[in-house]
Structure formats: structure tokens, C-alpha cells
Amino acid sequence: MPGLKTNLDITTMIERWSYSPTIDVSLRSSEVPSRGVSTWLDREREAAAPCGRRIFIATIEARVIALDAVIAFALP
């Protein structure tokens, strides 16, 4: 599935959450490479607080999606 991101607990290898953005696969592209994943920590909040840590992913359609790192909720 293009764009699937998964958060694993590294001690147990149990999936905490997964997120797959809706991607228009009809767009012309030579391949579906990894566009990378970045994380950002808001130093004014606890990491486990809502939006305390964000995950940023880029899609092949040139969109950037921000996710709350704890619950994988897509942020506006």
C-alpha cells in the first residue's frame, strides 16, 4: 500500500498504530519511492500530550502530512 506508515514499540515489536494517506495512484510517476519521514518535538509540551510530537510525511503527490505521533491523527 503506497505511503503506509507504522509505529512499532521497539521493545515488543507490537504495532501501536498505522496510517495510510489517500494517494491518487493514477498520477503519472516512474516509481513510488520513499519520500522520507521526519519527527518534530514541541519543547513547550510533553511528548505524550496532543501534538507534543509530530510526524511529517511527504507523498508522491507533493503533499506534506502532519500526524500526531501518539495517535496518528492527521493534523490540519
SVG drawing of the C-alpha trace seen along z (x, -y; Angstrom):
<svg xmlns="http://www.w3.org/2000/svg" viewBox="-8 -26 22 34">
<polyline fill="none" stroke="black" stroke-width="0.4" points="0.0,0.0 1.6,-3.3 2.5,-5.6 1.8,-3.2 3.5,-4.4 3.6,-2.2 4.6,-3.0 6.1,0.0 7.0,0.4 10.7,1.2 10.8,3.3 7.9,5.6 7.6,5.0 3.9,4.6 2.2,2.1 1.0,-1.0 -0.7,-2.5 -0.5,-2.7 -1.5,-5.4 -2.0,-5.3 -2.8,-8.5 -5.2,-8.6 -3.0,-8.7 -4.1,-9.3 -2.2,-6.4 -3.5,-7.4 -0.9,-10.2 2.0,-9.6 5.1,-8.6 8.1,-6.5 8.2,-4.9 6.8,-5.1 10.0,-5.8 10.2,-6.6 9.8,-10.3 11.1,-10.1 9.7,-10.6 10.6,-13.4 9.7,-14.0 9.4,-17.2 9.1,-17.7 7.4,-20.7 9.6,-21.6 6.7,-23.5 4.6,-20.4 5.1,-16.9 5.9,-14.4 2.8,-12.3 0.5,-15.4 -1.7,-16.1 0.6,-17.4 3.6,-17.2 5.4,-15.2 4.5,-15.3 5.4,-13.0 5.8,-14.6 5.5,-12.5 5.6,-13.5 3.5,-11.9 4.3,-11.2 1.7,-13.9 3.9,-16.6 1.8,-16.9 3.1,-17.0 1.0,-15.4 1.5,-16.0 0.4,-13.3 0.2,-13.4 2.8,-10.8 0.9,-9.3 -2.4,-8.5 -1.6,-9.0 -4.3,-11.7 -3.8,-13.8 -3.4,-17.4 -4.8,-20.3"/>
</svg>
